[in-house]
Amino acid sequence: MPQTLDSPHAIPDDGKNHDFKPCDKAHSRGPCPGLNAMANHGYLPRSGTNIGFFALKSGLQQVYNLSFPLAAFLSGVALAACGRGFFFRTLDLEALGLHNKLEHDASLVHQDAAVGCPFAPKEVDQKLLQQLLTYAAPGHGMTLDDFARVRHDREAQLQVPLTEQLEKNACAEAVITWLVLKQEGSGEVPLGQLRQLYGEERLPDGWKRPKKPIGLFEALGLVKALIEKVAKLRDPWKQS
């Protein structure tokens, strides 16, 4: 890992090997680059299967410095929506691709699910990734306003609008990405880091997790703000 153990941004050392290893065909992966990256680095089972609540919650805290409440909330939602077994107690990453559960059309870097297909594509569409990166101003990274414009433009191409809940899911993904990767001071996500996390599903070279834990209410507030930004782009006269 690029961080040193004495860095305030370092991922806590658990004594395991966390070198990046691309998944193979036997591994379970879904359309969430952040969780796929965790599995590709061994912070989740590299197989991507049989992931329990505590393993998922702890991994989100360890790697991305999500607070306990936020990590627990996201883990609980994922298992409740896509888990299997008694009380949905384990998760395979590929199950996150179940169409219109948590996954949705108008993804930032994935094609929409084919008509009648229960799963969305888990492979990153490189064309969509390149389009995403063009939303940043020249010489700058991605701001939250840039993510709002991407979300607006992707959703504008849909024949059937996203439900209110799926739009929240879509905006939550963008918000968590921004909170985890944004640089202190500028509030911008470096394009190279976004390309590696989304395009290669690996932790970016030189990436440092946020100094302070990312809180649940902080994230929820920004999701609401991003939804409002997208709504204003649809209707510039809309009042917040």
N, C-alpha and C positions, 0 to 999 in steps of 0.2 A: 504494500500500500504506500502511497506517496506521503502520507502524514507520518510524522515522528511521534513517538509515544509521549514526549513531553509537550506536544502542541496542545493548546486549549481546544483546537478543532479536531483532534485525533479521534478516530473510532477506537473505543476502549478495546484493549488487547485481550483476547480470550484464549490465546495460545494456539489457535488453529491456523491452518493454511488458508489464506484468503486471496490467493492469486486468481486472476481472471482465467476461467476456462469456459470457452463457448459450449453451449449445450449440444448434445447430439440427438439423434432421432428418438432415442429411448427416453429422453427426459421430457417432463411435462412443463410446458410453458404456455402463458396466456398473452393477452393483449396489453398487459401492464408492464411497461419497461422498467419501472422502479423495482417491482418485485422480481422480475426476471433477472435484473442486475444483481439483486441480493442472492439469488440462487446461483448465478454464474460465478459469484465470488465466495460461495459457501457460507453466507450468513443465514441462508435458509438451506434445507436439504438440496443438494445439487440435482437430485432427481426431480425436484419440484412436486413431490407427492407426499401425502399424509402429513400435512403441516397443521399442527394444532394451534389453538388460540394463543397460548403463552409463547410458543416459538415465534409466531408471526408478530405478536405485540413486542416482544423483546428485541426482535430483529429490527423493527421499525424505530425503536428507541435507540438501539445501538448504532445503526448505520446513518439514519437521517436526523437523529436527535429530535424526534417527535416526543412531546410530553406523554406521560403515562395516560392521561385521559384521552388525548387524540389518538395515540397508538391503539388503545383499547377499543375506542369507538370504531376506528377503521377496521380493526381485526374482527370485531363482533359483527359488523355489517357484512364483511366479506364471507364469513362463515355462515351467517344466517341466510344469505342470498344464494351462495354457491357451494356450501359445504355438503358433506355426505356422512353417512353413518348415523349412529345414535345421537340425537340432538345436534346433528350437523357438526360433529366435533372435529372433523379433519377437512382439509382443503387440498385439492390438486390445482396447481396454477392454471391448467388448461380450462378448468371449470369456470374461471373468470371470463371466459369468452362466450358463455351462454348469452345468446342475444336478448337484449332488453331486460336482463336481470340488473346487473350493474353496468355491463357493456352497453354501448349505444351507437347509433349511426352518427355520422359527422365527427368521427374521431380525428384527433390532430394528425396522426401518422398511420392510421390503419384504414383500409377500405371498408365500406359498409358490408354487412352480412348479405349474402345472396338470398334472393327471395326463396322462402321455404326452408332455408338452412338454419338449424338450431344454434350454430356457432358462428361467430365472426372470425375473420382472418386474424391469425396471431402474428403473421409476418409483417414487418414494418414495410410500408410502401415508400420507397426512397424518393419518389417524385413528390409525395405529400410532405415528406421531411424537408426536402429542398424548398418547397413552397413555404413551409412554416418559417424557415430561417430568413426568407426575404422580407418578412414583416418587420424586422428590426431596422432601425434607421442606419444608414451607412456609417460604419465605424463604431457602432454601438451594439449592445446585447438586447435581449428581449425584455421589455417592461411589461407590467400588468396591463397597460393600455394596449400594447401590441397583442397580447394574448386575447384581449377582448375583441380586437379586430379579426383575428383568426377565427375565433368562435363564431362571430357574426357571419363571416363569409362562408364558413363550412356549413353552418346551419341554413343559410340562405339557399343552398343547393338542394335541400331536402324537399321531396314532394309531400311528405307527411312530417309535420313539425315534431320535435321531441316533446315528450310529456314533461310536465313541470319537474318531476323527480329526476328524469334522465338528464334534463338540462342542468339540474343541480349537480348530478354526478359528473357531467362534462366539465362544468366550471370548477368543481372541486379538484379534479385532476390537474387543471391548469394552475390553480392556486397553490397546491402542494408542490408542484414542480417549481414554481416561482419562489416560494418560501424556502425551499431546500437549496436551490442553486444560486439565488441572487447574491450579488456581491455587496458587501457592506459599503455604504456610502452612495454608490451609484444606483442601487436597486435594480440592476440589470443582470440578466442571466447570460453569461458568455456563450456565444454561438458554438464554439468548439466543444464546450462541456455538454450543451444540449444535444449536439450531434452524437457525441459518444454515448450519453445515457439513453437517448431515444433510438438512435440508429444502430448502435452496437450492443446495447443493453449491458453496459459495463459502467462502473464508477469512473468518472472522468479523471484523466491524468491531472495530478495536482489539486484535485478537488478536496475541499475541507468542509466538513459538515458544519451547520450553523453553530455559533458559539453558545447561544441560549436555546433551550428547548422551545419548539414550536407548539403553541398552546391550542387547545380545542376551540376556545371562543375567538381567538385571533383568526384561526382558519375559517370558522363559520362566518365571521364578520366579513372577511375578504371574499368568500364565495357569494354572499349577498351583494357586495359591492360590484363584483365582476358581472353578476347577472344584470344588475342595473346598468352597467356600462354597455353591455350587449343590447339591452332593451333600448337605450338611447340611440345606439347606432341604427337600430331598426326604425325608430321614430324619434328624430332629433328634438321634437317638441314635447316628448313624453316627460312628465314631471316625476321626480324620484319620490 
